[in-house]
């Protein structure tokens, strides 16, 4: 009798422990041409990539030149919002750095144009610091007349060359 009870007990236990397939967390999608449902879900949750405002052509930050009148280093009103936008970018990105390159047209001596280019770069730097950028984020240099944008010898070329270029290292 003990043997019969033992055999019945083993049979009963083995019946309870039968292997029935359990649904798994991963379900294979065997439909043709369709992506698995699991791989589509993360893509739907990801946000669309945003453009860098410094290189986005629709951003004011993509504009990088401030132009000046003849023999002047006063930042014109029409460029104040551009300078402020770059200053706010620097304020909001404390690790960002900028190089301001002052330029002059070909009129005047080489020494005078170097000094004028430096005054122009320093004027833009001053305006940026007043708008929230830290002075340590900004370097101002003069290129004088050495890097002309306009190659002619007339007012339209000279106007192109009376400028400060805003450069972000690494771009």
ABEGO torsion letter per residue (X at the ends): XAAAAAAAAAAAAAAAABBBBBBBABBBBABBGBBBAAAAAAAAABBBBBBBAAABAABAAABABBBBBBGBABBBAAAAAAAAAAAAAAAABAABBBBBBBBBBABEBAAAAAAAAAAAAAAAAAAAAAAGBBAAABBBBBAEAABBABABABAAAAAAABBBBBBBBGX
